[in-house]
C-alpha cells in the first residue's frame, strides 16, 4: 500500500520536539566528533566494568543510572574503536605486482559510517579487526586506490537525529557530508562507498530529494562488492554454511538479491532465515526497548544451520541484536569476502594497461 510507518513515527516525534530538543540536536550536529568521542568513552567504560564486575552488574547499573531508559545491554555490546584513515596508496598493499608503474589503479572514496568508526567487534567475537580497517584492506587487495573525505571524524549522515524527529538538524549533517564527499570524489569523478546500509539509504534519499548531487555516485557496500570488488578478486568458497540477514535498508534499496549474490559467491551454503524480516533493533531500540528486538528475532535461532559459526549483514547496530539472539557473532559481509578472497593473478599473456575509472 506504500505506507511507511517509520516515516509516520518520525513525523509524530518531530511534532513533539520543543526548543530544547532542537537545541540539543543542533549541538550534536555541530559537535559530532566530540559526541562520538563521548560514546566511545561510554563503550570503553562498559567493557571495563563488564570484565571487572560482570555483565549483570553493568546492566543493572545502566538501568539505574538512566532511570530505566536503557534497560538492556546485550552481551554482544561492541567495544570502542577510533579509526584513523591510513595514507592513500596506489594500489593494494598486499599485492605489489598489481601496483606496477604501468597500472593506474582506479580510485574509490570510502566513507566509514560514524557507527563503524566507533563500534568495533564485540568482546566475545574471535574476529577483532575493526570494520573500516577490513574494508580498506579489501579495497586495496582488489587493486583500488582508497581515499577518504576530509574531516571524517565529524562526518555523519544524520540518521540518529532523523530517527529522533529532528529532520532539519539531520539534513544539515547529511548536506555537510555530501559536500565533503563531492570534494573527495573530485566532483563525482570517483565513486563513493558506504559500509552501512541504513546510512547509504539516508544519503541516497537526500540526494534524490533535492540536494544537488553534482554527479555523485553513491554505492552501498553490497553494490560495491558485487559489481566492482568480486570481479577483481579470486574467490575460494567457504565450505562452512553462513547465515545472512537482509536489513530493511537493503530491501528498500532493492539490493537484497545483490547481497545474497555476494554471500553465495563466497560460501557454498547461504541461509536467509525465512521467519525474520526487520530485526527490531532499530538503531537504539535494542537498548531502550529490548522486547521489540526479542520479538522480531524470536524465530532466528531455529534457522541457524548446523556447523555455522558466523552470520553476516550490512548494519553494525542490527548485528548487535542478531548476535545476541542467534548465539553467534554477526559481522559485516565484508569480513566474509575478505576471508574468502585473494588478489587476482596477473594475466601472463596480455600486456597490462592503465585501468579506466569505473
C-alpha positions as CSV (number, residue, x, y, z in Angstrom):
1,X,0.0,0.0,0.0
2,X,3.0,2.3,0.1
3,X,2.6,3.1,3.8
4,X,5.8,3.5,5.7
5,X,5.2,3.6,9.4
6,X,8.7,4.6,10.2
7,X,8.2,8.0,8.4
8,X,4.9,8.4,10.3
9,X,6.5,7.8,13.7
10,X,9.4,10.2,12.9
11,X,6.9,12.9,11.9
12,X,4.9,12.4,15.1
13,X,8.1,12.6,17.1
14,X,9.0,15.8,15.3
15,X,5.7,17.4,16.3
16,X,6.5,16.8,19.9
17,X,10.0,18.2,19.8
18,X,10.4,21.6,21.5
19,X,13.1,24.3,21.5
20,X,15.3,22.3,24.0
21,X,15.3,19.2,21.9
22,X,16.0,21.2,18.7
23,X,18.8,22.9,20.5
24,X,20.3,19.6,21.6
25,X,20.0,18.3,18.1
26,X,21.8,21.4,16.8
27,X,24.6,20.9,19.3
28,X,25.0,17.3,18.2
29,X,25.1,18.3,14.6
30,X,27.8,20.9,15.2
31,X,29.9,18.8,17.6
32,X,29.7,15.3,16.0
33,X,33.3,14.4,16.7
34,X,33.0,15.2,20.4
35,X,29.7,13.4,20.7
36,X,31.3,10.3,19.1
37,X,34.3,10.5,21.4
38,X,31.9,10.6,24.4
39,X,30.1,7.5,23.0
40,X,33.5,5.7,22.7
41,X,34.3,6.5,26.3
42,X,31.0,5.0,27.4
43,X,31.7,1.8,25.5
44,X,35.2,1.6,27.0
45,X,33.8,2.1,30.5
46,X,31.1,-0.5,29.9
47,X,33.7,-3.0,28.6
48,X,35.9,-2.4,31.6
49,X,33.0,-2.8,34.0
50,X,31.8,-6.0,32.4
51,X,35.3,-7.5,32.8
52,X,35.6,-6.4,36.4
53,X,32.1,-6.7,37.8
54,X,30.3,-8.9,35.2
55,X,27.6,-8.2,32.6
56,X,24.6,-8.5,35.1
57,X,26.0,-5.8,37.4
58,X,26.7,-3.5,34.5
59,X,23.2,-3.9,33.1
60,X,21.6,-3.2,36.4
61,X,23.8,-0.1,36.9
62,X,22.9,1.2,33.4
63,X,19.2,0.7,34.2
64,X,19.5,2.7,37.4
65,X,21.7,5.4,36.1
66,X,19.5,6.1,33.1
67,X,16.2,5.9,35.0
68,X,15.2,2.8,33.1
69,X,15.8,4.4,29.7
70,X,18.4,1.8,28.9
71,X,17.0,-1.4,30.4
72,X,19.2,-3.8,28.4
73,X,22.9,-4.1,27.4
74,X,23.3,-7.2,25.2
75,X,26.2,-9.5,25.7
76,X,27.2,-8.6,22.1
77,X,27.8,-5.0,23.0
78,X,30.6,-3.6,20.8
79,X,34.0,-2.5,22.0
80,X,35.0,1.1,21.2
81,X,37.3,1.8,18.3
82,X,38.7,5.1,17.0
83,X,39.5,4.8,13.3
84,X,42.1,7.0,11.7
85,X,42.3,6.8,7.9
86,X,45.6,5.5,6.5
87,X,47.5,7.3,3.9
88,X,46.2,6.8,0.3
89,X,48.2,4.3,-1.7
90,X,48.5,3.5,-5.3
91,X,47.0,0.0,-5.4
92,X,46.8,-2.9,-2.9
93,X,49.3,-3.1,-0.1
94,X,49.5,-6.9,-0.1
95,X,49.8,-7.4,-3.8
96,X,52.8,-5.3,-5.2
97,X,52.5,-7.0,-8.6
98,X,49.2,-5.2,-9.1
99,X,50.7,-1.8,-8.3
100,X,53.2,-1.8,-11.2
101,X,54.0,1.7,-12.5
102,X,52.1,0.9,-15.8
103,X,48.9,0.3,-13.9
104,X,46.7,3.2,-12.9
105,X,44.6,1.9,-10.0
106,X,41.0,3.1,-10.0
107,X,40.2,5.4,-7.2
108,X,37.3,4.8,-4.7
109,X,36.2,7.1,-1.9
110,X,35.5,5.2,1.2
111,X,33.4,6.8,4.0
112,X,33.0,4.6,7.1
113,X,29.8,5.4,8.9
114,X,30.1,7.0,12.4
115,X,28.9,3.7,13.8
116,X,31.6,1.8,12.0
117,X,34.2,4.3,13.2
118,X,33.0,4.0,16.8
119,X,31.7,0.4,17.4
120,X,34.1,-2.4,16.9
121,X,33.6,-6.1,17.3
122,X,32.1,-7.4,20.5
123,X,34.4,-8.7,23.2
124,X,33.5,-12.3,22.6
125,X,33.9,-12.1,18.8
126,X,37.1,-14.0,17.6
127,X,37.3,-11.6,14.7
128,X,38.7,-8.5,16.3
129,X,39.7,-6.3,13.3
130,X,37.6,-3.2,13.1
131,X,35.3,-2.9,10.0
132,X,36.9,0.2,8.4
133,X,40.3,-1.4,8.6
134,X,38.9,-4.6,6.9
135,X,37.1,-2.6,4.2
136,X,40.3,-0.6,3.4
137,X,42.4,-3.7,3.2
138,X,39.9,-5.5,0.9
139,X,39.7,-2.5,-1.4
140,X,43.5,-2.4,-1.7
141,X,43.6,-6.2,-2.2
142,X,41.2,-5.7,-5.1
143,X,43.5,-3.1,-6.7
144,X,41.8,0.1,-5.7
145,X,43.3,3.3,-4.6
146,X,41.4,4.3,-1.4
147,X,40.8,7.9,-0.4
148,X,38.8,9.4,2.4
149,X,36.9,12.7,2.8
150,X,38.4,15.5,4.8
151,X,37.1,16.0,8.3
152,X,36.0,12.3,8.6
153,X,35.8,12.4,12.4
154,X,33.0,15.0,12.2
155,X,31.0,13.3,9.4
156,X,27.6,11.7,9.9
157,X,24.6,11.2,7.6
158,X,22.2,12.4,10.3
159,X,20.3,9.2,10.7
160,X,20.3,9.3,14.5
161,X,18.8,12.8,14.5
162,X,16.2,12.0,11.9
163,X,15.1,9.0,13.9
164,X,14.6,11.3,16.9
165,X,12.3,13.6,14.9
166,X,14.8,16.3,14.1
167,X,14.9,16.4,10.3
168,X,16.3,19.9,9.9
169,X,19.4,19.1,12.0
170,X,19.7,15.7,10.4
171,X,19.6,17.2,6.9
172,X,22.2,19.7,7.8
173,X,24.6,16.9,8.8
174,X,23.8,15.0,5.6
175,X,24.4,18.1,3.4
176,X,27.8,18.7,5.1
177,X,28.8,15.1,4.5
178,X,27.6,15.2,0.8
179,X,29.7,18.4,0.3
180,X,32.8,16.6,1.7
181,X,32.1,13.5,-0.4
182,X,31.8,15.7,-3.5
183,X,35.2,17.2,-2.8
184,X,36.8,13.9,-2.1
185,X,35.4,12.3,-5.3
186,X,36.6,15.2,-7.5
187,X,33.1,16.4,-8.2
188,X,31.7,12.9,-8.7
189,X,34.6,11.5,-10.8
190,X,35.2,8.7,-8.4
191,X,32.5,6.6,-6.8
192,X,31.8,6.8,-3.0
193,X,31.2,3.6,-1.0
194,X,29.4,3.5,2.4
195,X,29.8,0.4,4.6
196,X,26.5,0.7,6.4
197,X,23.2,0.2,4.5
198,X,20.9,2.5,6.6
199,X,23.4,5.3,6.1
200,X,23.7,4.7,2.4
201,X,19.9,4.7,2.1
202,X,19.7,8.0,4.0
203,X,22.2,9.8,1.8
204,X,20.6,8.3,-1.4
205,X,17.3,9.7,-0.3
206,X,18.8,13.1,0.5
207,X,20.4,13.2,-2.9
208,X,17.1,12.2,-4.6
209,X,15.1,14.7,-2.6
210,X,16.7,17.8,-3.9
211,X,20.2,18.1,-2.7
212,X,22.1,18.6,-6.0
213,X,24.4,15.6,-6.3
214,X,26.7,17.1,-8.9
215,X,27.1,13.6,-10.4
216,X,27.9,12.0,-7.1
217,X,27.9,8.2,-7.4
218,X,27.0,6.7,-4.0
219,X,27.3,2.9,-3.6
220,X,26.1,0.8,-0.8
221,X,28.8,-1.8,0.3
222,X,26.7,-4.6,-1.3
223,X,26.8,-2.8,-4.7
224,X,30.5,-2.2,-4.5
225,X,31.3,-5.8,-3.5
226,X,29.1,-7.4,-6.1
227,X,29.8,-5.1,-9.1
228,X,33.3,-3.9,-8.6
229,X,35.3,-5.9,-5.9
230,X,34.4,-9.5,-6.7
231,X,35.3,-9.3,-10.4
232,X,38.8,-8.2,-9.3
233,X,39.4,-11.0,-6.8
234,X,40.0,-14.7,-6.8
235,X,37.4,-16.4,-4.6
236,X,37.8,-19.7,-2.7
237,X,34.3,-20.6,-1.4
238,X,33.9,-21.4,2.2
239,X,32.5,-24.8,2.9
240,X,31.1,-23.7,6.2
241,X,27.5,-22.6,6.0
242,X,26.7,-18.9,6.7
243,X,23.5,-17.2,7.8
244,X,22.6,-13.9,6.1
245,X,20.4,-11.0,7.4
246,X,18.9,-8.6,4.9
247,X,18.4,-5.3,6.6
248,X,15.3,-3.2,6.0
249,X,17.5,-0.6,4.2
250,X,19.0,-3.3,1.9
251,X,15.5,-4.4,0.9
252,X,14.3,-0.8,0.4
253,X,17.2,-0.1,-1.9
254,X,16.4,-3.2,-3.9
255,X,19.7,-4.8,-3.0
256,X,18.6,-7.9,-1.2
257,X,19.3,-10.0,-4.3
258,X,22.7,-8.3,-4.7
259,X,23.7,-9.0,-1.1
260,X,22.6,-12.7,-1.4
261,X,24.7,-13.0,-4.6
262,X,27.8,-11.7,-2.8
263,X,27.3,-14.2,0.0
264,X,26.7,-17.1,-2.4
265,X,29.8,-16.2,-4.3
266,X,31.8,-16.7,-1.1
267,X,30.1,-19.6,0.6
268,X,28.7,-22.9,-0.6
269,X,25.7,-22.7,1.7
270,X,23.9,-19.4,2.5
271,X,20.8,-19.4,4.7
272,X,18.4,-16.4,4.9
273,X,16.0,-17.2,7.8
274,X,12.5,-17.2,6.3
275,X,10.8,-16.1,9.5
276,X,13.0,-13.0,10.1
277,X,12.2,-9.6,8.5
278,X,13.1,-6.5,10.4
279,X,15.5,-7.3,13.2
280,X,13.7,-4.9,15.5
281,X,16.9,-3.3,16.8
282,X,16.0,0.0,15.0
283,X,19.2,2.0,15.8
284,X,18.9,2.1,19.6
285,X,15.6,0.3,20.3
286,X,17.6,-2.8,21.1
287,X,18.9,-0.9,24.2
288,X,15.8,1.0,25.1
289,X,13.0,-1.4,24.0
290,X,14.7,-4.8,24.0
291,X,11.3,-6.5,23.8
292,X,11.0,-5.3,20.2
293,X,14.3,-6.9,19.2
294,X,13.5,-10.1,21.1
295,X,10.1,-10.5,19.4
296,X,11.4,-9.7,15.9
297,X,14.1,-12.4,16.3
298,X,12.2,-15.0,18.2
299,X,12.5,-17.5,15.3
300,X,16.1,-16.7,14.4
301,X,17.9,-19.4,16.3
302,X,15.9,-22.3,14.8
303,X,17.1,-21.4,11.3
304,X,20.8,-21.2,12.1
305,X,22.3,-24.1,10.0
306,X,24.4,-26.8,11.7
307,X,28.1,-26.0,11.6
308,X,27.6,-22.3,11.1
309,X,29.8,-20.1,13.3
310,X,29.0,-16.6,12.0
311,X,26.3,-14.5,10.4
312,X,26.6,-11.6,8.1
313,X,24.8,-8.4,7.3
314,X,25.4,-4.7,6.4
315,X,24.5,-2.7,9.6
316,X,26.5,-2.7,12.8
317,X,23.6,-1.9,15.1
318,X,21.4,-4.7,13.6
319,X,24.3,-7.1,14.1
320,X,24.3,-6.3,17.8
321,X,20.8,-7.7,18.3
322,X,21.3,-10.5,15.8
323,X,24.4,-11.7,17.6
324,X,22.7,-11.6,21.0
325,X,19.7,-13.7,19.9
326,X,21.5,-16.0,17.5
327,X,24.2,-17.0,19.9
328,X,26.9,-16.5,17.3
329,X,28.6,-13.3,16.0
330,X,27.1,-11.4,13.2
331,X,29.5,-9.2,11.2
332,X,29.6,-7.1,8.0
333,X,29.5,-9.1,4.8
334,X,32.9,-7.5,4.1
335,X,34.5,-9.9,6.5
336,X,33.3,-12.9,4.6
337,X,34.5,-11.6,1.2
338,X,37.9,-10.7,2.7
339,X,38.3,-14.1,4.3
340,X,37.5,-15.9,1.0
341,X,39.4,-13.8,-1.4
342,X,42.9,-13.2,-2.7
343,X,44.3,-10.8,-5.3
344,X,43.6,-11.8,-8.8
345,X,46.6,-13.2,-10.5
346,X,48.1,-11.0,-13.3
347,X,47.4,-12.2,-16.8
348,X,50.8,-13.5,-18.1
349,X,49.8,-13.2,-21.8
350,X,48.1,-9.9,-22.3
351,X,50.1,-6.7,-21.7
352,X,48.9,-4.7,-18.7
353,X,47.3,-1.3,-19.4
354,X,46.0,1.5,-17.3
355,X,42.6,0.7,-16.0
356,X,39.7,3.0,-16.6
357,X,37.8,4.6,-13.7
358,X,34.5,2.9,-13.0
